[in-house]
Amino acid sequence: MQLPTYQDVTAAAQRLEGFAHATPVLTSRTLNAETGAEVFIKCEHLQRTGSFKFRGAFNALSQFDAQQRKAGVVAFSSGNHAQGIALAARLLGMPATIVMPTDAPAAKVAATREYGASVVLYDRFTEDREQIGRTLAIEQGMTLIPPYDHPHILAGQGTAAKELLEFTGPLDALFVGLGGGGMLSGTALSTRALAPDCQLFGVEPEAGNDGQRSLRAGSIVHIDTPATIADGAQTQHLGNYTFPIIRDQVNDIFTVSDAQLVQAMRFFMQRMKMVVEPTGCLGLAALRQLGERFKGQRVGVIVTGGNVDIQRYAALLSEAP
């Protein structure tokens, strides 16, 4: 198994040119005053399909050969990878089948179908999505593209940090949400190439700290599906591609509570007028929790997604602070 490098990220950036948005980098005087840091927010919730996942999906599918394109792609996802694969497949003229949990946000399921993909539903607490995906791939002759544990996926995800660092210059610290590790490992490739002294941190929900435990143990730790509002981070383990990069190139992994995620959602809405899903708030929630530790530093935060049901969003924001 050959791990991808920063050269794969730069190649992905070339494939994505004209297809993916170069999302904006925003600042907030209120956030700077609160943290004492100069904070740069990379707005991947404004990416096509509402999350960074389009980057990796398009990079992977654009490398299919003619036979693979004809047969199509199968993927499993709670929503954002699903939408990224569905749109990339539509743009490249190939069929797509997506395995999604029955409790996925309705908006994510609806958008996946609207992009043209077929959706197969499963119970995330009793069924194995990876096995369902493998079975469909064999039965239908399709190529399986997992949400994070694939070299082309994580190389594509690394283009977001590449854009951020080319815009800001070197940063002292960078916070990235962590589920299966595609974004964090891709970000590591770009960060170590463009800002080698930058401290890179992954952030998980408290209920799903398999990445933190894996980093401490030095090997991949498997957990049960965590109960958290961060549905994009309800993964059970890191990947064979993502873990070695995270182990070797990430400084630490922090965790935040669901309550802290809601507070970050509220901050984004009230202070920056942005709708961000719970998973997309992981990085900001950790930075706000750590407070004074980064005073006087230049800090980046990647907002990973903004796909959340309106009713769910309103209910979470209405909870007592």
Backbone bond lengths (Angstrom), bond angles and torsions (degrees), N, CA, C in turn:
res aa  C-N    CA-C-N  psi(-1)  N-CA   C-N-CA  omega(-1)  CA-C   N-CA-C  phi
1 M - - - 1.461 - - 1.519 109.52 -
2 Q 1.325 117.31 122.04 1.455 122.69 -179.56 1.525 109.23 -103.11
3 L 1.318 116.33 121.58 1.459 120.90 -179.69 1.522 109.94 -75.41
4 P 1.330 117.64 144.90 1.463 120.43 177.11 1.525 111.17 -69.00
5 T 1.329 115.59 163.22 1.453 122.46 -178.76 1.537 109.19 -127.25
6 Y 1.310 115.55 178.85 1.464 119.22 177.64 1.531 111.18 -62.29
7 Q 1.322 117.31 -29.26 1.462 119.93 176.97 1.532 110.87 -61.17
8 D 1.320 116.48 -33.28 1.469 119.86 175.75 1.523 111.09 -68.89
9 V 1.318 117.24 -32.50 1.464 121.14 176.59 1.527 110.04 -66.72
10 T 1.320 117.07 -44.78 1.467 119.59 -179.99 1.525 110.91 -65.25
11 A 1.336 117.51 -36.37 1.473 120.28 175.94 1.525 110.41 -65.29
12 A 1.340 116.45 -39.47 1.460 120.66 177.56 1.520 110.61 -62.63
13 A 1.321 116.84 -41.28 1.468 120.72 179.62 1.522 110.67 -59.42
14 Q 1.314 117.39 -37.80 1.470 120.64 178.04 1.528 110.91 -67.14
15 R 1.329 117.62 -40.52 1.470 120.13 178.53 1.522 111.37 -65.70
16 L 1.328 116.39 -34.19 1.460 121.47 -176.02 1.527 113.17 -80.68
17 E 1.326 116.73 -14.08 1.455 119.69 -177.31 1.531 110.42 -59.99
18 G 1.323 115.76 126.32 1.450 121.14 -178.64 1.515 113.66 88.38
19 F 1.331 117.57 -7.60 1.461 122.00 178.86 1.530 112.38 -115.12
20 A 1.333 117.07 -46.53 1.466 121.05 178.10 1.525 110.21 -93.00
21 H 1.315 116.06 150.17 1.465 120.61 175.49 1.535 109.71 -78.16
22 A 1.318 115.83 141.75 1.469 120.52 165.74 1.524 105.16 -83.91
23 T 1.325 116.48 93.60 1.470 120.96 -170.59 1.525 111.24 -68.60
24 P 1.338 116.44 151.48 1.466 119.54 -176.24 1.522 113.76 -70.64
25 V 1.310 115.07 158.25 1.466 123.54 172.62 1.528 106.56 -114.46
26 L 1.333 117.04 118.49 1.459 122.02 -175.40 1.527 111.53 -113.70
27 T 1.318 115.25 160.98 1.463 121.36 175.42 1.528 108.87 -128.31
28 S 1.321 115.88 163.93 1.459 122.21 178.84 1.524 109.04 -140.26
29 R 1.321 116.38 120.42 1.458 119.05 177.95 1.525 111.28 -63.09
30 T 1.336 115.05 -35.11 1.465 118.83 178.40 1.525 110.89 -63.13
31 L 1.328 116.73 -44.53 1.465 120.75 179.53 1.523 110.86 -66.48
32 N 1.314 117.15 -40.30 1.463 119.90 178.09 1.529 111.06 -61.79
33 A 1.340 115.71 -40.85 1.467 119.25 179.49 1.519 111.13 -67.79
34 E 1.309 116.55 -38.07 1.465 121.06 -179.21 1.512 112.12 -66.36
35 T 1.326 117.24 -41.92 1.463 121.52 -174.64 1.523 113.25 -94.22
36 G 1.334 116.65 -20.60 1.458 119.83 -173.99 1.508 112.59 76.28
37 A 1.326 116.88 7.37 1.462 122.73 -179.27 1.526 109.94 -112.06
38 E 1.321 116.04 165.51 1.455 121.56 170.62 1.527 106.24 -97.12
39 V 1.329 116.56 108.22 1.461 121.89 -169.18 1.524 110.60 -106.56
40 F 1.334 115.18 134.31 1.461 122.14 178.98 1.532 108.35 -117.26
41 I 1.332 116.00 122.36 1.457 122.07 -176.33 1.524 109.64 -102.71
42 K 1.320 117.18 115.17 1.475 122.16 176.87 1.521 108.27 -88.76
43 C 1.325 116.69 115.10 1.464 122.40 -167.06 1.527 113.37 -91.17
44 E 1.326 116.71 71.74 1.456 120.05 179.09 1.528 113.23 -75.23
45 H 1.343 117.50 -7.22 1.460 119.20 171.72 1.533 110.73 -70.87
46 L 1.331 116.68 -11.96 1.453 121.92 176.40 1.524 112.52 -98.62
47 Q 1.316 115.73 8.24 1.464 121.65 174.62 1.525 109.65 -71.20
48 R 1.309 118.28 161.70 1.458 121.39 174.12 1.523 109.24 -56.31
49 T 1.292 117.84 138.93 1.471 127.92 -174.10 1.523 112.30 70.84
50 G 1.325 118.65 2.69 1.453 120.79 175.40 1.509 116.09 83.51
51 S 1.332 118.23 14.40 1.464 119.49 176.17 1.520 110.86 -163.46
52 F 1.332 115.01 166.51 1.461 122.04 179.11 1.517 113.17 -63.30
53 K 1.324 117.41 -16.36 1.464 120.91 -172.16 1.524 113.32 -60.45
54 F 1.337 117.17 -24.52 1.462 119.00 178.70 1.521 111.25 -61.01
55 R 1.326 116.70 -33.30 1.464 120.68 -177.99 1.531 111.42 -58.82
56 G 1.328 116.05 -54.59 1.453 119.91 -178.58 1.515 112.39 -67.26
57 A 1.329 115.89 -38.79 1.465 119.99 -178.59 1.528 110.91 -61.68
58 F 1.322 117.20 -48.94 1.459 120.01 -178.46 1.526 110.48 -66.41
59 N 1.327 117.09 -40.28 1.469 119.27 178.82 1.518 111.35 -60.30
60 A 1.338 117.01 -40.12 1.467 120.34 -179.31 1.527 111.23 -70.52
61 L 1.324 117.02 -49.63 1.466 120.18 -174.96 1.522 112.42 -69.01
62 S 1.327 117.22 -29.62 1.467 119.56 -179.69 1.521 112.27 -68.87
63 Q 1.328 117.09 -11.78 1.465 120.68 178.75 1.530 112.75 -99.82
64 F 1.343 117.56 5.74 1.461 121.13 175.47 1.530 109.64 -66.31
65 D 1.326 116.07 146.86 1.460 119.18 172.12 1.530 109.08 -84.57
66 A 1.324 116.67 178.81 1.468 121.32 -173.89 1.528 111.83 -60.99
67 Q 1.321 116.96 -40.10 1.461 120.36 -179.15 1.527 111.05 -67.56
68 Q 1.327 116.70 -41.49 1.463 120.26 177.92 1.531 111.00 -63.61
69 R 1.305 117.22 -40.17 1.460 120.42 -179.81 1.530 111.10 -65.14
70 K 1.304 115.92 -37.75 1.465 119.40 179.51 1.522 111.14 -66.35
71 A 1.340 117.18 -42.48 1.465 121.27 -178.79 1.524 111.89 -74.99
72 G 1.330 116.79 -34.28 1.455 120.71 177.31 1.517 114.60 97.69
73 V 1.330 114.71 -175.00 1.454 122.53 -172.97 1.519 110.64 -123.16
74 V 1.330 115.81 146.21 1.462 121.66 171.36 1.527 107.41 -123.97
75 A 1.323 116.23 141.66 1.459 120.99 -178.81 1.525 108.95 -145.50
76 F 1.331 116.29 161.41 1.468 121.08 172.44 1.514 108.24 -124.80
77 S 1.333 115.70 141.20 1.458 119.52 -172.58 1.514 110.59 -170.16
78 S 1.356 115.61 150.47 1.460 120.38 173.39 1.521 111.30 -80.07
79 G 1.320 117.54 -9.61 1.454 117.85 176.05 1.511 117.58 159.06
80 N 1.327 119.33 -50.52 1.456 119.65 -173.56 1.527 112.64 -75.56
81 H 1.313 117.60 -43.11 1.470 120.37 173.94 1.523 109.39 -63.46
82 A 1.326 115.96 -37.28 1.468 120.63 178.40 1.523 110.55 -57.12
83 Q 1.324 116.38 -48.68 1.455 119.91 -179.00 1.526 111.67 -67.57
84 G 1.341 116.30 -39.02 1.456 119.84 178.67 1.517 111.86 -62.00
85 I 1.334 116.97 -45.35 1.454 121.39 178.20 1.527 110.48 -64.54
86 A 1.330 116.75 -43.76 1.461 120.80 -177.52 1.525 111.27 -60.49
87 L 1.334 117.14 -46.57 1.462 119.56 -179.77 1.524 111.33 -69.27
88 A 1.323 117.14 -42.80 1.464 119.54 178.81 1.526 110.77 -60.05
89 A 1.326 116.57 -42.12 1.466 120.36 178.40 1.526 111.10 -62.43
90 R 1.328 116.56 -41.83 1.469 119.96 178.79 1.526 110.82 -63.01
91 L 1.332 117.06 -44.06 1.452 120.67 -179.58 1.525 112.23 -64.37
92 L 1.328 115.87 -31.53 1.468 121.00 -177.88 1.523 112.82 -96.82
93 G 1.342 117.41 1.78 1.455 121.83 173.90 1.515 115.00 71.11
94 M 1.332 116.83 42.58 1.465 119.55 178.63 1.523 110.30 -132.19
95 P 1.341 117.53 153.40 1.468 120.03 177.24 1.521 111.69 -73.46
96 A 1.346 115.52 154.13 1.466 120.94 179.91 1.517 109.83 -141.26
97 T 1.331 115.78 137.15 1.458 122.79 173.24 1.517 107.95 -122.38
98 I 1.331 116.91 128.82 1.459 121.03 -175.76 1.523 110.17 -120.56
99 V 1.328 116.54 129.49 1.462 123.37 175.80 1.521 107.54 -92.50
100 M 1.351 117.42 117.95 1.457 122.08 -175.11 1.522 110.51 -128.78
101 P 1.334 118.30 147.07 1.469 120.84 179.03 1.527 111.87 -71.28
102 T 1.322 115.85 149.49 1.465 120.61 -178.82 1.522 111.93 -63.27
103 D 1.359 117.37 -24.31 1.461 120.26 -179.31 1.522 112.98 -97.87
104 A 1.329 117.22 13.90 1.465 119.79 176.09 1.524 109.24 -63.48
105 P 1.337 118.53 148.20 1.462 120.17 176.59 1.524 111.19 -51.93
106 A 1.321 115.86 131.80 1.464 120.72 -176.68 1.520 112.00 -57.06
107 A 1.334 116.18 -34.77 1.459 119.70 -179.96 1.527 111.33 -63.61
108 K 1.339 116.58 -35.99 1.460 120.14 179.99 1.539 111.03 -70.91
109 V 1.322 116.68 -40.64 1.463 120.53 178.03 1.525 110.07 -64.69
110 A 1.335 116.31 -45.75 1.466 120.51 -179.12 1.523 111.09 -62.25
111 A 1.330 117.27 -43.49 1.460 120.25 -179.58 1.520 111.48 -64.96
112 T 1.331 117.08 -38.37 1.463 120.72 179.00 1.526 110.20 -60.60
113 R 1.314 116.04 -44.51 1.462 120.12 177.51 1.528 111.60 -65.91
114 E 1.320 116.66 -39.96 1.466 120.33 -179.44 1.527 111.78 -64.98
115 Y 1.325 117.29 -28.58 1.459 120.08 176.33 1.533 111.34 -75.50
116 G 1.339 116.87 -6.91 1.454 119.77 173.71 1.507 115.92 108.36
117 A 1.321 118.83 2.12 1.465 121.21 -178.32 1.523 111.20 -86.66
118 S 1.333 116.02 152.73 1.456 122.04 169.63 1.524 108.08 -86.03
119 V 1.330 117.12 138.72 1.459 121.66 -176.94 1.523 110.39 -114.22
120 V 1.324 116.20 129.34 1.463 123.52 174.27 1.526 107.09 -112.19
121 L 1.325 117.81 121.07 1.456 121.84 -176.70 1.531 111.95 -92.26
122 Y 1.340 116.30 148.95 1.465 121.78 177.77 1.528 109.06 -147.23
123 D 1.330 116.06 166.00 1.470 122.40 177.42 1.528 108.24 -94.01
124 R 1.346 116.43 113.11 1.471 119.51 -174.83 1.525 113.38 -66.63
125 F 1.339 117.44 -19.05 1.457 120.07 -177.57 1.533 113.23 -92.71
126 T 1.330 118.19 -14.68 1.465 120.63 -177.87 1.520 113.95 -125.79
127 E 1.342 117.41 -14.39 1.462 120.35 -177.27 1.523 110.39 -120.86
128 D 1.333 115.89 156.47 1.456 122.97 -177.00 1.528 109.18 -100.34
129 R 1.315 116.56 107.77 1.463 119.93 -176.69 1.528 112.17 -65.64
130 E 1.329 116.16 -32.77 1.460 119.22 -179.17 1.524 110.48 -66.95
131 Q 1.330 116.91 -40.08 1.458 120.62 178.36 1.523 110.67 -67.68
132 I 1.320 116.96 -40.72 1.468 120.51 177.65 1.525 109.52 -60.79
133 G 1.333 117.05 -43.85 1.460 120.90 179.38 1.516 112.16 -63.41
134 R 1.334 117.20 -42.79 1.458 120.39 179.51 1.530 111.23 -64.03
135 T 1.326 115.78 -40.89 1.468 119.91 179.72 1.524 111.10 -63.56
136 L 1.315 117.38 -45.59 1.464 121.01 178.41 1.523 111.18 -61.42
137 A 1.337 116.43 -41.12 1.462 120.16 -179.77 1.519 111.11 -61.01
138 I 1.333 116.13 -42.02 1.465 120.31 -179.97 1.521 110.57 -68.89
139 E 1.328 116.45 -46.18 1.459 120.80 -176.12 1.524 112.44 -66.23
140 Q 1.321 117.33 -35.66 1.459 120.39 -174.41 1.534 113.59 -106.59
141 G 1.330 116.55 0.87 1.455 119.97 178.12 1.524 113.81 69.38
142 M 1.336 116.81 21.06 1.454 121.25 -178.05 1.531 110.93 -90.21
143 T 1.323 116.21 163.50 1.458 121.78 177.26 1.531 109.34 -94.44
144 L 1.321 116.45 127.40 1.459 121.71 -179.74 1.525 110.20 -86.11
145 I 1.321 115.60 123.86 1.466 120.91 175.95 1.526 108.07 -117.80
146 P 1.330 117.96 105.77 1.476 121.23 -178.49 1.523 110.96 -70.36
147 P 1.329 117.75 163.82 1.465 120.52 -175.40 1.522 115.02 -71.66
148 Y 1.318 118.04 -19.88 1.460 117.47 -177.70 1.524 113.83 -147.28
149 D 1.319 119.50 -32.84 1.464 120.31 -171.20 1.527 111.57 -89.44
150 H 1.314 115.24 66.26 1.465 121.69 -178.87 1.526 107.03 -153.09
151 P 1.334 118.20 132.92 1.472 119.65 -174.90 1.523 113.72 -60.66
152 H 1.339 117.74 -36.11 1.460 119.75 -179.75 1.525 111.36 -72.24
153 I 1.327 116.08 -31.94 1.463 120.17 177.15 1.522 110.52 -65.33
154 L 1.308 117.34 -52.90 1.464 118.95 -174.97 1.529 111.88 -70.49
155 A 1.340 117.48 -28.50 1.470 119.25 174.71 1.520 110.41 -65.57
156 G 1.329 116.25 -40.90 1.457 119.40 176.82 1.507 112.65 -64.13
157 Q 1.331 116.73 -41.14 1.467 120.11 179.69 1.525 111.25 -63.93
158 G 1.305 116.83 -31.19 1.460 120.54 -179.12 1.517 114.02 -66.10
159 T 1.347 116.94 -13.98 1.465 119.12 -179.58 1.528 112.00 -69.68
160 A 1.333 118.04 -23.98 1.473 119.85 178.33 1.526 110.49 -65.09
161 A 1.331 117.16 -47.45 1.466 120.46 177.93 1.519 111.13 -66.81
162 K 1.308 117.13 -34.79 1.471 120.65 175.63 1.526 109.87 -57.35
163 E 1.325 117.23 -47.74 1.462 121.11 177.89 1.524 111.28 -62.07
164 L 1.326 116.27 -44.10 1.460 120.80 -178.45 1.519 111.04 -59.45
165 L 1.320 116.81 -50.80 1.459 121.18 -174.93 1.524 111.94 -71.62
166 E 1.311 117.45 -30.24 1.470 119.64 174.88 1.529 110.55 -69.19
167 F 1.336 116.90 -26.94 1.460 121.65 178.55 1.532 111.25 -81.77
168 T 1.319 117.22 -45.43 1.472 121.37 -172.83 1.516 113.55 -89.84
169 G 1.323 117.31 -24.32 1.450 119.91 -166.17 1.522 109.11 81.48
170 P 1.319 118.45 -177.42 1.469 120.96 -177.12 1.522 112.49 -55.91
171 L 1.325 115.50 139.83 1.457 122.40 176.09 1.522 109.68 -111.45
172 D 1.327 115.84 158.87 1.462 120.39 176.00 1.518 111.56 -83.23
173 A 1.341 116.26 -31.24 1.465 120.79 -178.93 1.524 109.19 -152.11
174 L 1.324 115.38 153.25 1.458 121.49 179.69 1.522 108.85 -143.37
175 F 1.343 116.43 128.96 1.460 122.95 -179.03 1.527 109.91 -108.58
176 V 1.333 115.47 132.51 1.461 121.46 -177.06 1.523 109.45 -136.85
177 G 1.324 117.41 131.92 1.458 120.85 174.75 1.520 111.09 -63.07
178 L 1.337 115.28 148.80 1.463 120.83 -175.30 1.520 111.14 -130.68
179 G 1.334 115.72 121.45 1.457 122.62 170.09 1.517 106.97 -116.55
180 G 1.330 115.79 -92.59 1.461 120.06 176.00 1.508 113.62 -87.69
181 G 1.338 115.94 -13.48 1.458 119.27 173.63 1.512 116.05 104.73
182 G 1.338 118.98 3.74 1.458 119.81 -179.50 1.518 112.70 -62.86
183 M 1.331 116.17 -48.15 1.467 119.70 178.95 1.518 111.47 -67.64
184 L 1.314 117.96 -44.13 1.456 120.57 -177.18 1.526 111.50 -65.26
185 S 1.323 117.90 -44.15 1.470 119.66 -179.39 1.526 110.90 -69.66
186 G 1.341 117.55 -39.54 1.459 119.54 176.02 1.517 111.42 -63.78
187 T 1.336 115.80 -40.58 1.464 120.86 176.82 1.522 111.00 -61.86
188 A 1.330 116.39 -37.07 1.469 120.12 178.78 1.523 111.26 -60.94
189 L 1.324 116.89 -41.18 1.468 119.94 -179.94 1.523 110.71 -61.15
190 S 1.342 116.60 -44.46 1.461 119.87 179.96 1.524 111.82 -70.72
191 T 1.319 116.54 -40.54 1.461 120.69 -176.53 1.519 111.27 -65.25
192 R 1.310 117.30 -45.31 1.465 119.43 -178.06 1.531 111.69 -68.29
193 A 1.334 117.41 -24.35 1.460 120.52 177.75 1.526 111.99 -82.64
194 L 1.333 117.06 -38.61 1.459 121.11 -172.26 1.524 114.12 -101.50
195 A 1.329 117.11 -25.18 1.476 121.36 -179.56 1.521 108.49 -146.76
196 P 1.313 116.98 69.49 1.472 120.63 -171.42 1.521 115.03 -59.12
197 D 1.326 118.46 -24.25 1.460 120.65 -179.05 1.523 113.27 -90.29
198 C 1.317 117.07 -2.92 1.464 121.31 -179.41 1.527 110.45 -68.35
199 Q 1.337 116.33 134.08 1.456 120.43 172.99 1.525 108.80 -78.10
200 L 1.327 116.29 125.71 1.462 120.92 -177.03 1.518 109.55 -111.55
201 F 1.332 115.86 126.22 1.462 121.71 -175.88 1.529 111.06 -124.81
202 G 1.329 115.47 132.93 1.454 121.00 169.18 1.516 109.04 -92.82
203 V 1.335 115.89 153.92 1.463 120.43 -179.64 1.525 109.66 -134.52
204 E 1.337 115.70 126.70 1.458 122.60 -179.72 1.524 110.94 -119.77
205 P 1.333 117.27 160.42 1.473 118.92 168.59 1.519 109.67 -69.48
206 E 1.332 116.76 147.41 1.463 120.66 -179.14 1.518 112.23 -54.46
207 A 1.334 116.38 -39.37 1.467 120.12 -176.08 1.521 112.75 -71.39
208 G 1.326 117.35 -15.66 1.466 120.54 -176.99 1.506 112.17 -129.59
209 N 1.327 117.02 60.78 1.467 121.49 -174.20 1.520 112.71 -94.55
210 D 1.335 116.99 38.69 1.470 119.72 179.78 1.520 111.58 -63.24
211 G 1.342 117.50 -34.57 1.455 119.67 179.37 1.515 111.79 -66.73
212 Q 1.315 116.56 -43.74 1.457 121.23 177.16 1.527 110.82 -60.39
213 R 1.329 115.63 -45.09 1.465 119.81 179.45 1.526 111.43 -66.50
214 S 1.314 117.01 -35.67 1.463 120.74 178.34 1.516 111.24 -66.28
215 L 1.346 115.66 -41.60 1.461 119.70 179.13 1.523 110.52 -62.78
216 R 1.332 116.63 -40.07 1.465 120.61 179.10 1.537 111.37 -68.40
217 A 1.337 115.89 -38.99 1.465 120.62 -175.22 1.524 113.05 -80.97
218 G 1.330 116.95 -23.51 1.458 120.41 -177.12 1.513 113.44 81.66
219 S 1.330 117.15 11.07 1.452 122.32 177.52 1.530 108.61 -152.45
220 I 1.313 117.16 162.41 1.458 121.18 -175.59 1.526 110.80 -70.04
221 V 1.325 115.51 124.75 1.457 122.64 177.29 1.528 109.13 -101.82
222 H 1.333 116.56 131.63 1.465 122.08 178.28 1.526 109.19 -101.11
223 I 1.340 115.51 138.95 1.456 120.57 178.36 1.524 109.94 -130.47
224 D 1.324 116.84 166.91 1.455 120.69 171.75 1.530 109.14 -71.31
225 T 1.319 116.75 159.71 1.457 120.51 178.70 1.527 109.92 -56.56
226 P 1.331 117.79 119.14 1.473 119.69 -175.40 1.528 112.37 -75.45
227 A 1.314 115.67 148.83 1.460 122.25 175.86 1.526 108.07 -94.22
228 T 1.323 116.98 104.93 1.457 122.81 -177.90 1.509 109.50 -154.03
229 I 1.333 116.74 154.42 1.459 120.07 176.86 1.523 111.26 -73.32
230 A 1.319 117.39 -13.24 1.469 121.72 178.29 1.522 109.06 -82.89
231 D 1.344 116.10 77.82 1.472 119.71 -172.62 1.523 112.17 -63.25
232 G 1.323 118.31 -27.29 1.454 120.34 178.44 1.516 113.77 -73.65
233 A 1.327 116.92 -8.60 1.465 121.40 179.39 1.521 111.33 -117.27
234 Q 1.325 117.16 23.99 1.469 120.78 178.01 1.523 111.08 -88.34
235 T 1.315 115.64 37.88 1.459 121.31 177.58 1.520 110.26 -80.08
236 Q 1.329 115.84 158.59 1.463 120.83 -177.16 1.524 113.44 -102.78
237 H 1.321 116.52 -12.96 1.470 119.07 -178.94 1.519 109.85 -168.96
238 L 1.326 116.03 159.20 1.456 122.13 171.71 1.522 109.25 -77.49
239 G 1.325 116.51 174.34 1.457 120.75 -175.98 1.518 112.84 -104.27
240 N 1.316 115.60 167.65 1.462 121.12 179.50 1.525 111.97 -68.88
241 Y 1.333 116.98 -25.88 1.467 120.52 174.43 1.524 110.93 -86.92
242 T 1.316 116.48 -41.95 1.466 118.74 -173.59 1.521 113.14 -74.88
243 F 1.328 118.00 -37.09 1.464 119.67 -173.95 1.525 113.49 -62.26
244 P 1.359 120.60 -48.90 1.463 118.49 -177.64 1.527 113.47 -60.39
245 I 1.339 116.78 -34.35 1.456 119.77 178.32 1.523 109.87 -69.35
246 I 1.323 116.38 -44.48 1.467 120.41 178.24 1.525 110.52 -62.49
247 R 1.307 116.92 -44.50 1.473 121.37 -179.80 1.524 111.16 -58.39
248 D 1.321 117.35 -41.54 1.458 120.94 -172.31 1.527 113.82 -90.81
249 Q 1.331 117.92 -22.53 1.461 118.79 -168.98 1.535 115.03 -124.00
250 V 1.331 118.12 -6.49 1.458 121.13 179.99 1.523 109.23 -101.63
251 N 1.333 116.29 135.89 1.464 120.17 -176.14 1.519 113.28 -73.31
252 D 1.337 117.21 -41.66 1.460 119.73 -178.64 1.522 109.06 -166.33
253 I 1.323 115.80 166.70 1.455 122.93 176.32 1.521 108.07 -127.87
254 F 1.331 116.04 126.34 1.457 122.57 179.14 1.526 110.00 -106.99
255 T 1.327 115.61 165.24 1.459 120.32 175.12 1.519 109.65 -126.30
256 V 1.338 115.21 154.69 1.466 121.42 177.02 1.524 108.24 -135.45
257 S 1.316 115.54 155.83 1.456 121.17 179.80 1.522 110.45 -85.11
258 D 1.325 116.02 163.69 1.456 120.32 175.03 1.530 110.54 -61.09
259 A 1.324 116.75 -37.13 1.460 120.10 178.60 1.530 111.17 -62.11
260 Q 1.322 117.10 -38.69 1.462 120.48 177.98 1.527 111.20 -68.84
261 L 1.326 116.99 -32.42 1.461 120.11 175.55 1.528 110.78 -65.38
262 V 1.321 116.50 -41.54 1.469 120.30 177.63 1.527 110.27 -62.81
263 Q 1.321 117.11 -40.99 1.462 120.41 178.21 1.529 110.82 -62.39
264 A 1.335 116.66 -38.31 1.469 120.33 177.96 1.527 110.79 -68.67
265 M 1.335 116.97 -40.09 1.463 120.41 175.55 1.521 110.36 -58.20
266 R 1.333 115.45 -43.75 1.457 120.59 -179.23 1.537 110.42 -64.88
267 F 1.329 117.24 -40.23 1.466 120.36 178.04 1.524 110.52 -61.85
268 F 1.316 117.22 -47.26 1.462 120.35 179.95 1.530 110.94 -58.58
269 M 1.319 116.55 -42.19 1.456 119.98 -178.00 1.525 111.23 -71.04
270 Q 1.330 117.38 -50.00 1.460 120.87 -174.18 1.520 113.17 -73.10
271 R 1.325 116.87 -41.86 1.464 120.47 -172.39 1.524 114.32 -96.81
272 M 1.330 117.32 -28.82 1.460 119.56 -176.45 1.528 113.13 -119.51
273 K 1.337 116.23 -0.53 1.466 122.33 176.65 1.525 111.86 57.27
274 M 1.337 115.49 43.23 1.454 121.76 -178.40 1.520 110.48 -124.08
275 V 1.325 115.81 136.97 1.463 121.71 174.07 1.519 107.87 -93.79
276 V 1.321 115.85 114.54 1.466 121.44 -177.41 1.522 108.50 -126.48
277 E 1.322 117.47 135.93 1.458 121.32 178.77 1.531 110.14 -74.16
278 P 1.336 118.39 161.96 1.469 119.88 -177.45 1.523 113.64 -54.00
279 T 1.328 117.95 -45.82 1.466 120.45 -179.36 1.520 111.23 -61.25
280 G 1.331 116.09 -35.72 1.454 120.36 -179.80 1.508 113.79 -67.10
281 C 1.334 116.88 -14.38 1.471 122.39 -177.47 1.521 113.16 -93.23
282 L 1.317 119.13 -0.75 1.462 121.14 -174.74 1.531 112.17 -55.88
283 G 1.323 116.81 -48.69 1.463 120.06 -177.08 1.514 112.98 -61.93
284 L 1.325 117.11 -47.30 1.458 120.29 -179.70 1.523 111.25 -64.63
285 A 1.325 117.07 -41.03 1.458 120.60 -179.72 1.529 110.99 -58.55
286 A 1.327 116.68 -40.40 1.467 119.81 179.62 1.515 111.22 -68.95
287 L 1.328 117.29 -43.25 1.460 120.04 179.80 1.523 110.82 -60.45
288 R 1.325 117.23 -43.45 1.459 120.22 -179.48 1.536 110.85 -67.45
289 Q 1.312 117.34 -33.65 1.464 121.55 179.48 1.532 110.63 -67.54
290 L 1.329 116.96 -38.34 1.462 120.92 -174.56 1.528 112.40 -80.67
291 G 1.333 116.08 -23.22 1.455 121.79 170.44 1.516 115.45 53.56
292 E 1.310 115.77 -113.13 1.465 122.57 -168.15 1.527 113.89 -63.99
293 R 1.301 117.07 -16.35 1.470 119.62 -175.41 1.532 112.11 -58.11
294 F 1.338 117.25 -28.56 1.465 120.20 -175.29 1.523 112.63 -112.23
295 K 1.313 115.95 20.64 1.461 120.98 178.98 1.525 110.22 -59.16
296 G 1.336 115.44 131.77 1.456 120.74 178.52 1.513 114.94 82.05
297 Q 1.330 117.32 1.65 1.459 120.87 -177.77 1.527 111.79 -104.13
298 R 1.327 115.22 162.57 1.461 122.37 175.24 1.527 106.90 -97.33
299 V 1.330 116.22 117.66 1.462 121.33 -169.57 1.529 110.38 -125.36
300 G 1.318 116.36 135.86 1.452 121.96 175.65 1.519 111.28 -106.39
301 V 1.323 115.91 147.21 1.462 122.82 174.94 1.530 107.52 -134.24
302 I 1.317 117.25 126.28 1.462 120.12 176.18 1.522 108.64 -97.23
303 V 1.322 115.94 117.58 1.466 122.22 174.70 1.524 106.24 -86.01
304 T 1.317 116.85 115.69 1.470 119.44 -166.62 1.516 115.45 -87.92
305 G 1.341 119.46 -22.28 1.453 118.56 -177.60 1.511 114.15 -169.41
306 G 1.337 115.41 158.17 1.449 121.09 -179.78 1.509 114.07 -131.68
307 N 1.332 117.12 23.66 1.455 121.04 -176.85 1.530 110.68 -93.28
308 V 1.310 116.17 104.41 1.460 121.33 -178.61 1.523 108.06 -146.52
309 D 1.329 116.93 139.74 1.456 120.65 176.64 1.525 110.19 -60.81
310 I 1.319 116.54 140.16 1.461 120.89 -178.02 1.524 111.33 -59.19
311 Q 1.343 116.20 -44.25 1.463 119.57 -178.31 1.531 110.47 -64.63
312 R 1.323 116.48 -42.01 1.464 120.82 179.30 1.517 110.54 -65.15
313 Y 1.310 116.30 -42.26 1.466 121.60 179.53 1.520 110.54 -60.10
314 A 1.327 116.11 -47.71 1.452 120.37 -179.36 1.527 111.34 -63.64
315 A 1.339 116.20 -40.77 1.462 119.94 -179.52 1.524 111.03 -63.92
316 L 1.325 117.95 -42.14 1.460 120.91 -179.16 1.529 110.98 -66.70
317 L 1.314 117.03 -42.31 1.454 119.70 -178.46 1.524 112.47 -70.26
318 S 1.324 115.85 -23.28 1.465 118.42 -179.38 1.528 113.04 -82.83
319 E 1.334 116.71 -8.55 1.451 120.25 177.51 1.526 109.82 -64.52
320 A 1.320 116.04 148.40 1.469 120.74 179.74 1.522 109.88 -60.44
321 P 1.330 118.35 134.11 1.475 120.80 179.87 1.519 111.94 -65.77
